[in-house]
Amino acid sequence: MRIGLDVMGGDHAPDEILKGGLAALDGLAADDRLVLVGDRRVIEEGMAERGIHDSRVEIVATTEVIGMDDSPVEAVRNRKGSSIVVMYQMASPKAKDRLDAVISAGNTGACVSAAQMHMRRLPNVHRPGIAVTVPTFSGPVVLIDVGANIEPKPHHLAQYGVMGDVYSRRILGIERPRVALMNVGGEEQKGTSDMKEARDLLRSAEGMNFIGYIEGRSVFDGGADVVITDGVVGNVMIKLAEGLAGGIFKALAHEVFAIDPELAVRLEPVVKSLYAKHDYHEY
Amino acid sequence: MRIGLDVMGGDHAPDEILKGGLAALDGLAADDRLVLVGDRRVIEEGMAERGIHDSRVEIVATTEVIGMDDSPVEAVRNRKGSSIVVMYQMASPKAKDRLDAVISAGNTGACVSAAQMHMRRLPNVHRPGIAVTVPTFSGPVVLIDVGANIEPKPHHLAQYGVMGDVYSRRILGIERPRVALMNVGGEEQKGTSDMKEARDLLRSAEGMNFIGYIEGRSVFDGGADVVITDGVVGNVMIKLAEGLAGGIFKALAHEVFAIDPELAVRLEPVVKSLYAKHDYHEY
């Protein structure tokens, strides 16, 4: 497999991205290829520092970068030499030695836009959606979309359901995923007219185990295996969950040190075990 | 002050509601009145059980109930004898012995609809919004709206900002609240056209300390004192936070018992202190 990695994109790029990419070499097969796209000097120096000489690594040198604050569509149009545009071009059906997978932590909008332009969409999929696998207390939940499409039409939401269902079955190995639509309540009359229309489309989707609406309360509690939502709600959900979970453990640590400092040492293996069970890498 | 309480509304009504109402008597002044609206027998029996004879309690007997699953507008129109409709009528500007405040944990849509019909809105406020005070690691945050209005116009969002600002200053005593608009990113070009329009309206609001967009990650981390959002996002946010926080403590307890059961006893005061600091009752 040929995997592209945008070394220049992300909040802590390029160092953390490169570090992650090189760490992944341990998990790749002998005939896999890791294509690092970005500043050649940064990449070569980073590899030299770590003493990595690996024939599976290819470098594609780029000179431009799309920043997190750049306007996506303009940036993709004007910065043809950026790591994002160059990498997605290499994933185009028309590309020579086409990439099989591309990874970027950079400007989301630019990635979505470059992906649409160069990789194209699957037949009958009208809009891309970003799916994340959220670790919950009762297993992994696929949340789609978390920000590719902030004003989806009902049929986009229904298509997210189909894609999330396939992802849950094929990648997570869940036999008959329960697919639910995010809403403000479980009752039939709740939600916008778009949500109701998406619900009706999902109900009529063949072979899908659509279980209806789900509320925010049930997402971490095993209410569904696939949760469909629009890009605004999905984006707020993952960021809120990240902030809240981090905050709870920080507050707990603070409290432990204030009340019973000795406890901290004994609590460490407990928290570690908890993290290990619910962290992404398990899936 | 005359306070109305809908004893019949809520997931654990009427028992838990009545229990809460009667517990509140300790905090009320001698000339306050608690008007319990609901099934007379249930209320009288509940008070007798607890040996409560308090001249500050008035009972307004009703015979109908609006359920959580009922269609709000129809229910308010057709069930004139329900606790919700009767209570909100007593808060009408035209009512004799008008209620100064009304409390219900019942059907949200029915409450909003009955409130609009009987209590009317403040001058220049076009749509009601539900504000909640969310306990965070850096103090209380006013989140508005959490479900009254699932398809707000930009000027509704701007008005929520004004109301949230007043609430934060007057009720929570925050001198110059930082008011922020919920979005998928902090950058100017992020969000729907409605969000951008709301942002521009908020920027031009006189005397308000509007700080721009806020992301989900920052809500629990002191990013703002007032967070404005539409009813769908806000509703998902509070329910998600509730489910996640509860889940984390449940998972932590489970892990403690599995790995180091003795620890549970020592952890109890820590968790209690944490809850005490971040629970609603502090505000």
Interface residues (C-beta under 8 A of the other chain):
Chain A: M68 D69 S71 P72 T136 F137 G147 I150 E151 M182 N183 V184 G185 E187 Q189 G191 T192 E215 G216 R217 S218 V219 F220 D221 T229 G231 V232 V233 N235 V236 M237 I238 K239 L240 A241 E242 G243 L244 A245 G247 I248 F249 K250 A251 L252 E255 V256 A258 I259 D260 L263 R266 L267 P269 V270 V271 S273 L274 K277 H278
Chain B: M68 D69 S71 P72 T136 F137 G147 I150 E151 M182 N183 V184 G185 E187 Q189 G191 T192 E215 G216 R217 S218 V219 F220 D221 T229 G231 V232 V233 N235 V236 M237 I238 K239 L240 A241 E242 G243 L244 A245 G247 I248 F249 K250 A251 L252 E255 V256 A258 I259 D260 L263 R266 L267 P269 V270 V271 S273 L274 K277 H278
